[in-house]
């Protein structure tokens, strides 16, 4: 059975420093969150076979912190993850059916709504997905 791991980017610096949203870096707290997520994935033996990551700086920095602990795997920047709807994310997952364990690093509300869609069939039934949180889903 295939697995999908969803990782929301870690805490980022606020947008009020003049940077575009896509260019916001992780905060020091966010770096610690990302490292904790990487440790958890490693402890659970959930090292992905492939990673698709949003091009946003905070997502890329989250991924770097995670992979520094889990080891480097095949990774691709995927423009469609930034501002993605649950449908867009589901389509991306479907495009990578050959991958046994796929990790997506992205943003809310798309990530939390994808979890809701896959769990209850309704993307509006979301419960929240804090920064650096991980969801592991089994796929047929």
C-alpha positions as CSV (number, residue, x, y, z in Angstrom):
1,X,0.0,0.0,0.0
2,X,1.3,3.4,-0.9
3,X,1.7,6.2,1.6
4,X,1.2,10.0,1.3
5,X,3.0,12.2,3.8
6,X,1.8,15.8,4.0
7,X,4.0,18.3,5.8
8,X,2.9,21.8,6.3
9,X,5.9,24.3,6.2
10,X,7.3,25.3,9.5
11,X,6.7,28.8,11.2
12,X,7.8,31.6,9.0
13,X,8.8,35.2,9.5
14,X,5.9,37.6,9.1
15,X,5.2,39.3,5.8
16,X,5.5,42.8,7.3
17,X,9.2,43.1,6.6
18,X,8.7,44.0,2.9
19,X,9.3,40.5,1.5
20,X,6.9,38.9,-0.9
21,X,4.9,36.1,0.6
22,X,6.8,33.5,-1.5
23,X,10.1,34.8,-0.2
24,X,9.4,34.6,3.6
25,X,12.1,32.6,5.5
26,X,11.6,30.3,8.4
27,X,11.8,31.9,11.8
28,X,14.2,30.5,14.4
29,X,11.1,28.8,16.0
30,X,10.2,27.4,12.5
31,X,13.7,25.9,12.1
32,X,13.3,24.1,15.4
33,X,9.8,22.9,14.3
34,X,11.2,21.6,10.9
35,X,14.0,19.7,12.7
36,X,11.5,18.1,15.1
37,X,9.4,17.0,12.1
38,X,12.4,15.5,10.5
39,X,13.4,13.6,13.7
40,X,9.8,12.3,14.0
41,X,9.7,11.1,10.4
42,X,13.1,9.3,10.9
43,X,12.0,7.8,14.2
44,X,8.8,6.5,12.6
45,X,10.8,5.1,9.6
46,X,8.8,7.4,7.3
47,X,11.6,8.4,4.9
48,X,10.0,9.3,1.6
49,X,11.0,7.9,-1.8
50,X,10.2,11.3,-3.5
51,X,9.4,14.8,-2.3
52,X,7.3,17.4,-4.1
53,X,7.9,20.8,-2.5
54,X,6.3,24.2,-2.9
55,X,8.7,26.8,-4.4
56,X,8.1,29.1,-1.4
57,X,11.2,29.8,0.6
58,X,9.6,28.7,3.9
59,X,8.7,25.3,2.4
60,X,12.1,24.8,0.8
61,X,13.8,25.6,4.1
62,X,11.5,23.3,6.0
63,X,12.4,20.5,3.5
64,X,16.1,21.2,3.9
65,X,15.9,20.9,7.7
66,X,13.9,17.6,7.4
67,X,16.2,16.1,4.8
68,X,19.3,17.0,6.8
69,X,18.1,14.5,9.3
70,X,16.4,11.8,7.2
71,X,18.9,11.8,4.4
72,X,18.5,13.2,0.9
73,X,16.0,11.7,-1.5
74,X,14.6,12.6,-4.9
75,X,13.0,16.0,-4.7
76,X,11.3,18.3,-7.1
77,X,10.0,21.9,-6.7
78,X,6.4,21.9,-7.8
79,X,4.9,25.3,-8.6
80,X,1.4,24.0,-8.3
81,X,1.7,23.3,-4.6
82,X,1.9,27.1,-3.8
83,X,-1.8,28.3,-3.4
84,X,-3.0,24.8,-4.3
85,X,-6.6,23.6,-3.8
86,X,-7.2,20.1,-2.5
87,X,-8.1,19.0,-6.0
88,X,-4.8,20.3,-7.4
89,X,-2.9,18.4,-4.6
90,X,-4.9,15.2,-5.2
91,X,-4.0,15.5,-9.0
92,X,-0.3,15.9,-8.2
93,X,-0.4,12.8,-6.0
94,X,-2.1,10.9,-8.7
95,X,0.6,11.9,-11.2
96,X,3.1,10.1,-9.0
97,X,1.4,6.7,-8.6
98,X,4.6,4.8,-9.1
99,X,6.1,6.3,-5.8
100,X,5.5,4.1,-2.7
101,X,6.0,6.9,-0.2
102,X,5.4,10.4,-1.4
103,X,6.0,13.6,0.7
104,X,4.3,16.9,-0.2
105,X,5.6,20.0,1.5
106,X,3.2,22.8,1.2
107,X,0.7,25.3,2.7
108,X,-2.7,25.7,4.3
109,X,-5.5,25.8,3.5
110,X,-4.8,23.3,0.7
111,X,-3.0,20.8,2.9
112,X,-5.6,20.6,5.7
113,X,-8.4,20.5,3.2
114,X,-6.8,17.6,1.3
115,X,-6.6,15.7,4.6
116,X,-10.3,16.4,5.2
117,X,-11.2,15.4,1.7
118,X,-9.3,12.1,1.9
119,X,-10.6,11.4,5.4
120,X,-14.3,12.4,5.2
121,X,-14.8,13.1,1.5
122,X,-15.5,16.8,2.2
123,X,-12.7,19.4,1.9
124,X,-14.7,21.8,4.1
125,X,-14.5,19.4,7.0
126,X,-11.0,20.4,8.1
127,X,-9.8,20.5,11.6
128,X,-6.6,22.5,11.2
129,X,-3.0,21.7,10.4
130,X,-0.5,23.7,12.4
131,X,2.9,24.7,11.1
132,X,5.3,21.8,10.7
133,X,2.5,19.2,11.3
134,X,2.6,15.9,9.5
135,X,-0.2,13.8,8.2
136,X,0.4,10.2,7.0
137,X,-2.2,8.7,4.8
138,X,-2.5,5.3,3.2
139,X,-3.4,5.2,-0.5
140,X,-4.8,2.3,-2.5
